[in-house]
Amino acid sequence: QDFDDAKNVQADTNIIHTDWIFNMNSVAKGLEGKIRIGLISDEDTGTKADVSYNEYRYELNYLF
């Protein structure tokens, strides 16, 4: 995304988001694991707060 800095919107960001999903039926039927990584980088222009952050998540889901 590349927005006009004069409009003072949260923009000019780079986002990389990936998920790894794996079947855990050997542990319990219908069990699924997920690892999620998100890397968000905001261009610091000095006109808005830097909202860059990294997200790391592990989920267990029971699909019934």
GIWO-V758298 format. One record per backbone hydrogen bond with DSSP energy under -0.5 kcal/mol. CO is the residue of the C=O (numbers start at 1). NH is the residue of the N-H. If there is no record, write none. Layout:
co=CO nh=NH
co=CO nh=NH
//
This chain:
co=4 nh=7
co=5 nh=8
co=9 nh=11
co=12 nh=43
co=14 nh=41
co=16 nh=39
co=18 nh=37
co=20 nh=35
co=22 nh=33
co=24 nh=27
co=24 nh=28
co=28 nh=31
co=30 nh=63
co=31 nh=24
co=32 nh=61
co=33 nh=22
co=34 nh=59
co=35 nh=20
co=36 nh=57
co=37 nh=18
co=38 nh=40
co=38 nh=55
co=39 nh=16
co=39 nh=41
co=40 nh=53
co=41 nh=14
co=43 nh=45
co=49 nh=51
co=53 nh=40
co=55 nh=38
co=57 nh=36
co=59 nh=34
co=61 nh=32
co=61 nh=63
co=62 nh=64
//
